[in-house]
Amino acid sequence: MSLPGSELQHALEQTHQAMHRKDARAVRYWAGKAAGLAPDLEEPWLYLAAVATPRASLFYLNRALQINPNSRRARQGMHWAVQRHRKTVQAPVQKVIKVPWQIPSQDLVRSHSGTPLANLVLALSVLVVVVITGGWLVSSSFAQGSTLAPGLNIIAQVDLGKATRTPTFTPTYTPSPTPTQTETPTPTLTPTITPIPTETFTPEPTNTPEPPPPEEISYSGLPSGVGANDRWIDVNLSEQRTYAYEGDQVVNSIPVSTGTWQHPTVTGTYNVYVMYRYADMSGPGYYLPNVPYVMYFYQGYGLHGTYWHNNFGTPMSHGCVNLPTDDAGWLFEWSYVGIVVNVHY
């Protein structure tokens, strides 16, 4: 694909040089500029993936594969990004409990107090024996004309060697067969993409792959992924204002109109993933052609210029961040693809 202009060529050259210097901040800036100038060019997205967070790398590489599905570099980069992303996600530990083929019932079933149920059954059996024996002795004493009290002496007068027709119940406990419990199968997580363990992604066409860039240092008070001198955008929903920052210094403050209570603006920390100088917007009950200076940061949510109202400082939108057109143009030229957008109350 031929390059569409000297500005794009310059941005790509600067990106290439920053990559050799391992200057991640410069790579993000110049690759973002190149992606804004030529969104359908594969090269800037590969550079952005190389210096992005693990999750953002997957998005940028997916964008490169949408542009060129047969890209070998993008596919190699996807393997690298998936492997890198997995290190940040801990899979739930699944404990396998092995069950023996047969367990005594007294170990499987217990009463509320912790006493085996088998002991309870044995106690009830002995009680039944005592009741039956007592009833037999009482009936014998009445047959001989004796009262109940003297009949108690019969227990001591029984001849153990003499046969009797009255069957004697023997409280023999026989454990009931315990059903064999089948071991519960443990599900195995099957990954969608298997990363190559030794492969390292680099967007440059070279036979010797370079190691991935070092992780960015987090600075206190700045959003995740923002360095001490990085540019980033802060959207304060409570104040209905957007601030442009370089590190911790405010360089511009712009009144905005964000989403109403029926269509609230999302909150969180995002990255601008695509920029359009003009784009059509539509949704339930509206159609807005040629919206200027559009910067999407999450699904259909974005910052953009506004020509249909001038009521900034009041929530008016369907979720996007409406800016005055002149201010939106300034922010568009100041920003780049990948810039951090922090939205909060």
Order of alpha helices (4+ residues) and beta strands (2+ residues): alpha-alpha-alpha-alpha-alpha-alpha-alpha-alpha-alpha-beta-beta-beta-beta-beta-beta-beta-beta-alpha-beta
